[in-house]
Amino acid sequence: MKLPAYLLITTFARKMVLLGIVIGSGSGGLPLYAQAWAARFQHQQYRVHSQVPAREIAAGLKDLNSLKQALKNDLQIKLSDQPIELYIFSSQKNYRTYVGPRVPEAVNRPAVFVKGPDALWVYVVYRRDWEVDLRHELTHAHLHGSLPYLPIWLDEGLAKYFEVPGSKHGFNKTLHQNLVWRLRFRRGIRSTDLEKLNSFVEVRPEHYRDSWAWVYYCLHSTPENRKFFQKYLLEIQAEEVPGAFFENLTRFSPDYNQQAVRFYRNHK
């Protein structure tokens, strides 16, 4: 039976699996860089390999427990304790040299998450505000370690939601300001078009913004919308086929788009 589009593994995801097999087939990964790590240690479920001294990354790592707790609290899903391999690079050049042969699509990014058949990897460059990149990619890692699949737009929307510090409760000020500006020109929030995204290389800034907007709206507009959103994720975790998100949302709330526009016009 042919699976619906939102369940298909993307071309990029297939590449990630193949890359994971190649990487995993070596002796734990990275013999070329075996001497390059200033620090290697276990922190909670994260196996840290860092070119930056441990004291300089300590603050960013300390916040990771609250990230995991926020994922549990807000989404109400069960998170896996599968180890996550975390590689922190001291420069974009070092990151590019290491990641390029493995994930060529990501060489110009500051960070990337890779899922293999039995491993989760996060690569991130230590730079200003690197903690945002860290939370973003680790959100991907936790979600993919705990759920059998996620539509690309929802995956990215959740990562943008949880990349901000926990005290912000998912409120991304930059994306919110951009969205409100768009609404002033009577331009709506993309919805079903987001479900047509087939690879992360197709995701543009406006897709990140609108994906975040739907996640934030569902979790913060009404208790009913929050429960609807959590139920959708729980059905995915139970390996059910809940159907396309916005088809479900239309049945649950036929005027959801207008409600979301009103929510953001009034939200400060």
C-alpha positions as a printed NumPy array, in Angstrom:
array([[  0.   ,   0.   ,   0.   ],
       [  1.361,   3.418,  -0.928],
       [  1.967,   5.623,   2.082],
       [  0.663,   9.216,   2.09 ],
       [  3.188,  11.971,   1.385],
       [  3.544,  13.055,   4.978],
       [  4.758,   9.564,   5.929],
       [  7.279,   9.157,   3.148],
       [ 10.935,   9.27 ,   4.132],
       [ 12.443,  12.274,   2.378],
       [ 15.367,  12.079,   0.017],
       [ 17.455,  13.824,   2.618],
       [ 16.374,  11.433,   5.354],
       [ 17.33 ,   8.481,   3.179],
       [ 20.738,  10.051,   2.67 ],
       [ 21.074,  10.49 ,   6.416],
       [ 20.401,   6.801,   7.006],
       [ 22.996,   5.841,   4.431],
       [ 25.469,   8.277,   5.919],
       [ 24.722,   6.865,   9.345],
       [ 25.594,   3.4  ,   8.118],
       [ 28.869,   4.631,   6.661],
       [ 29.78 ,   6.567,   9.783],
       [ 28.676,   3.809,  12.104],
       [ 30.692,   1.202,  10.231],
       [ 33.966,   2.718,  11.45 ],
       [ 35.508,   2.288,  14.866],
       [ 33.173,   4.68 ,  16.681],
       [ 33.524,   7.371,  14.063],
       [ 36.326,   9.819,  13.551],
       [ 39.806,   8.352,  13.764],
       [ 41.107,  11.346,  11.794],
       [ 39.969,  13.636,  14.62 ],
       [ 40.884,  11.353,  17.491],
       [ 43.481,  13.829,  18.755],
       [ 41.44 ,  16.959,  18.017],
       [ 39.069,  16.93 ,  20.982],
       [ 39.922,  19.21 ,  23.897],
       [ 37.244,  17.436,  25.967],
       [ 35.4  ,  14.123,  25.699],
       [ 32.936,  13.137,  28.393],
       [ 29.438,  11.896,  29.176],
       [ 26.819,  14.488,  30.179],
       [ 23.432,  12.922,  30.923],
       [ 22.559,  11.04 ,  27.723],
       [ 24.934,  13.142,  25.616],
       [ 28.35 ,  11.828,  24.631],
       [ 30.264,  15.05 ,  24.198],
       [ 33.259,  15.437,  21.872],
       [ 34.419,  19.046,  21.964],
       [ 37.24 ,  21.003,  20.375],
       [ 36.398,  23.709,  22.916],
       [ 37.492,  23.32 ,  26.557],
       [ 34.789,  21.926,  28.845],
       [ 34.612,  25.066,  30.995],
       [ 33.591,  27.145,  27.962],
       [ 30.672,  24.92 ,  27.003],
       [ 29.515,  24.139,  30.557],
       [ 26.763,  26.786,  30.63 ],
       [ 25.244,  25.582,  27.364],
       [ 25.254,  21.964,  28.482],
       [ 23.785,  22.796,  31.876],
       [ 20.587,  24.   ,  30.194],
       [ 19.956,  20.731,  28.379],
       [ 18.088,  19.06 ,  31.233],
       [ 15.51 ,  21.856,  31.167],
       [ 15.19 ,  21.409,  27.391],
       [ 14.296,  17.764,  27.785],
       [ 11.842,  18.536,  30.573],
       [ 10.181,  21.232,  28.454],
       [  9.757,  18.751,  25.602],
       [  8.044,  16.33 ,  27.967],
       [  5.828,  18.954,  29.582],
       [  4.724,  20.772,  26.443],
       [  4.326,  17.824,  24.096],
       [  3.309,  15.116,  26.583],
       [  5.267,  12.481,  24.664],
       [  7.636,   9.912,  26.127],
       [ 11.245,  10.752,  25.347],
       [ 13.855,   8.131,  24.621],
       [ 17.053,   7.894,  26.667],
       [ 19.009,   6.788,  23.603],
       [ 22.531,   8.255,  23.706],
       [ 23.14 ,  11.293,  21.504],
       [ 26.611,  11.873,  20.071],
       [ 27.349,  15.599,  20.353],
       [ 30.298,  17.091,  18.443],
       [ 31.273,  20.712,  19.127],
       [ 33.698,  22.39 ,  16.706],
       [ 35.884,  25.389,  17.486],
       [ 35.407,  26.969,  14.037],
       [ 33.232,  26.834,  10.951],
       [ 36.275,  25.617,   9.006],
       [ 36.748,  22.606,  11.282],
       [ 33.028,  21.869,  11.158],
       [ 32.996,  22.108,   7.361],
       [ 36.014,  19.835,   7.023],
       [ 34.457,  17.209,   9.256],
       [ 30.819,  17.406,   8.211],
       [ 31.348,  18.046,   4.484],
       [ 32.133,  14.442,   3.468],
       [ 29.294,  13.147,   5.651],
       [ 26.527,  15.698,   5.104],
       [ 27.449,  17.902,   2.112],
       [ 24.042,  19.617,   2.225],
       [ 24.902,  21.063,   5.639],
       [ 28.399,  22.498,   5.119],
       [ 27.187,  26.114,   5.131],
       [ 25.028,  25.692,   8.216],
       [ 26.292,  26.289,  11.768],
       [ 24.872,  22.985,  12.996],
       [ 23.101,  19.847,  11.842],
       [ 21.381,  16.764,  13.213],
       [ 21.938,  13.373,  11.585],
       [ 19.966,  10.221,  12.277],
       [ 21.512,   6.852,  11.544],
       [ 19.852,   3.434,  11.772],
       [ 20.925,   3.043,  15.403],
       [ 22.566,   6.349,  16.378],
       [ 21.849,  10.065,  16.721],
       [ 24.493,  12.699,  15.936],
       [ 24.502,  16.465,  16.466],
       [ 27.281,  18.645,  15.03 ],
       [ 27.504,  22.295,  16.087],
       [ 29.956,  25.191,  15.719],
       [ 30.956,  27.036,  18.887],
       [ 30.159,  30.662,  18.111],
       [ 28.114,  33.538,  19.455],
       [ 24.661,  32.264,  20.507],
       [ 25.765,  28.703,  19.807],
       [ 23.357,  27.539,  22.5  ],
       [ 20.433,  28.379,  20.167],
       [ 21.885,  26.077,  17.508],
       [ 22.504,  23.439,  20.169],
       [ 18.92 ,  23.477,  21.472],
       [ 17.544,  23.49 ,  17.92 ],
       [ 19.485,  20.433,  16.769],
       [ 19.055,  18.541,  20.039],
       [ 15.308,  19.085,  19.741],
       [ 15.526,  17.277,  16.409],
       [ 17.595,  14.525,  18.043],
       [ 15.154,  13.997,  20.917],
       [ 12.132,  13.988,  18.608],
       [ 13.66 ,  11.589,  16.084],
       [ 14.879,   9.34 ,  18.861],
       [ 11.353,   9.161,  20.286],
       [  8.958,   9.3  ,  17.32 ],
       [  8.758,   7.029,  14.27 ],
       [  8.35 ,   9.994,  11.895],
       [  7.547,  13.702,  11.724],
       [  6.501,  15.919,   8.817],
       [  9.399,  18.238,   7.947],
       [  7.467,  21.428,   8.687],
       [  6.436,  20.178,  12.125],
       [  9.944,  18.962,  12.88 ],
       [ 11.36 ,  22.405,  12.072],
       [  8.536,  24.275,  13.786],
       [  9.17 ,  22.398,  17.02 ],
       [ 12.92 ,  22.987,  16.74 ],
       [ 12.347,  26.749,  16.349],
       [  9.964,  26.656,  19.312],
       [ 12.425,  24.931,  21.637],
       [ 15.598,  26.682,  20.442],
       [ 14.805,  29.717,  22.599],
       [ 15.664,  29.601,  26.324],
       [ 13.121,  27.771,  28.459],
       [ 12.117,  30.994,  30.201],
       [ 10.662,  32.21 ,  26.872],
       [  8.222,  29.248,  26.729],
       [  8.685,  28.891,  22.984],
       [  8.165,  32.577,  22.157],
       [ 10.564,  33.447,  19.332],
       [ 10.562,  37.246,  19.277],
       [ 12.258,  37.599,  15.896],
       [  9.85 ,  35.238,  14.149],
       [  6.87 ,  36.826,  15.902],
       [  7.823,  40.338,  14.775],
       [  8.304,  39.125,  11.211],
       [  4.941,  37.376,  11.268],
       [  3.067,  40.394,  12.641],
       [  4.615,  42.558,   9.927],
       [  3.389,  40.077,   7.298],
       [ -0.122,  40.102,   8.753],
       [ -0.27 ,  43.902,   8.449],
       [ -0.291,  43.409,   4.69 ],
       [ -3.166,  40.9  ,   5.005],
       [ -0.961,  37.983,   4.149],
       [ -1.953,  34.822,   5.953],
       [  0.095,  32.13 ,   7.632],
       [  1.078,  29.276,   5.33 ],
       [ -0.546,  26.01 ,   6.311],
       [ -1.151,  23.197,   3.813],
       [  1.717,  24.461,   1.646],
       [  4.071,  23.557,   4.487],
       [  3.099,  19.922,   4.139],
       [  4.532,  19.887,   0.605],
       [  8.101,  20.283,   1.876],
       [ 10.077,  17.135,   1.045],
       [ 13.562,  17.976,   2.317],
       [ 15.197,  20.35 ,   4.766],
       [ 17.101,  21.934,   1.864],
       [ 13.729,  23.246,   0.617],
       [ 12.955,  25.01 ,   3.898],
       [ 13.259,  28.78 ,   3.56 ],
       [ 13.077,  31.44 ,   6.328],
       [  9.36 ,  31.984,   5.776],
       [  8.737,  28.253,   6.213],
       [ 10.584,  28.252,   9.537],
       [  8.546,  31.267,  10.653],
       [  5.157,  29.852,   9.702],
       [  5.979,  26.39 ,  11.042],
       [  6.956,  27.929,  14.378],
       [  3.759,  30.035,  14.284],
       [  1.508,  26.972,  14.122],
       [  3.363,  25.198,  16.92 ],
       [  3.211,  28.267,  19.156],
       [ -0.438,  28.931,  18.294],
       [ -1.494,  25.375,  19.106],
       [  0.392,  25.298,  22.396],
       [ -0.567,  28.777,  23.636],
       [ -3.886,  29.864,  22.162],
       [ -6.442,  27.694,  24.008],
       [ -6.344,  24.567,  26.199],
       [ -8.39 ,  22.792,  23.51 ],
       [ -5.854,  23.566,  20.785],
       [ -3.035,  22.445,  23.057],
       [ -4.726,  19.096,  23.707],
       [ -5.434,  18.658,  19.991],
       [ -1.761,  19.222,  19.192],
       [ -0.541,  16.864,  21.914],
       [ -3.003,  14.183,  20.789],
       [ -1.67 ,  14.393,  17.232],
       [  1.906,  13.794,  18.449],
       [  0.806,  10.967,  20.752],
       [ -0.879,   9.229,  17.84 ],
       [  2.365,   9.462,  15.881],
       [  4.288,   8.038,  18.837],
       [  1.823,   5.156,  19.003],
       [  2.703,   4.45 ,  15.342],
       [ -0.788,   5.294,  14.221],
       [ -1.537,   7.222,  11.026],
       [ -3.38 ,  10.354,  12.18 ],
       [ -3.523,  11.899,   8.711],
       [ -2.227,  15.234,   7.469],
       [ -2.089,  17.768,  10.293],
       [ -4.053,  20.563,   8.662],
       [ -6.806,  18.212,   7.512],
       [ -7.202,  17.212,  11.152],
       [ -7.082,  20.833,  12.254],
       [ -9.76 ,  21.794,   9.713],
       [-12.131,  19.164,  11.108],
       [-11.339,  20.234,  14.67 ],
       [-11.494,  23.976,  14.037],
       [-12.823,  24.944,  10.56 ],
       [-11.82 ,  28.606,  10.904],
       [ -8.396,  27.893,  12.412],
       [ -6.601,  30.248,  10.026],
       [ -8.696,  33.259,  10.984],
       [ -8.373,  32.351,  14.661],
       [ -4.59 ,  32.174,  14.347],
       [ -4.449,  35.565,  12.636],
       [ -6.535,  37.112,  15.439],
       [ -4.334,  35.419,  18.029],
       [ -1.141,  36.925,  16.633],
       [ -2.591,  40.363,  16.027],
       [ -3.536,  40.526,  19.709],
       [ -0.484,  38.71 ,  21.084],
       [  2.269,  40.789,  22.661]])
